[in-house]
Amino acid sequence: MRLLFATLLLTPAASFSENTADNNRLVTIGPGVTEIVYALGQGNTVIATDAASRVPAPANALPKLGYHRSLSSEGLLSLNLNHIIGTEEMGSPIVLD
């Protein structure tokens, strides 16, 4: 998980600048992660969050995937997402694999 988060942090912001149907469909898991993504100006790429991600206001209006430690594979797969950003606490490991 650390590698995923570090890779995303090192990805140039320009590569996430447009939100299209096939590109930049990001899911954030964890309130801190969601707030950081929005603070970096990439909120337009977020298509869903976990239940605890309630700020900023636009994130609260997005679809919720449930509790960050018990995500469902069906919920994640239904979004046709490109990236998931979260912490080591998100799970379950089998779903994330």
SULCORPE-V474249 format. One record per run of one state. SS is the DSSP state (H for helix, E for strand, - for the rest). FROM is the first residue (numbers start at 1). LEN is the number of residues. Records with the same first field share a line. If there is no record, write none. Layout:
BEGIN
SS = FROM-LEN ; FROM-LEN
END
This chain:
BEGIN
- = 1-1 ; 11-2 ; 17-9 ; 29-2 ; 40-3 ; 50-7 ; 61-2 ; 65-8 ; 78-5 ; 86-7 ; 97-1
H = 2-9 ; 13-4 ; 31-9 ; 43-3 ; 57-4 ; 73-5 ; 93-4
E = 26-3 ; 46-4 ; 63-2 ; 83-3
END
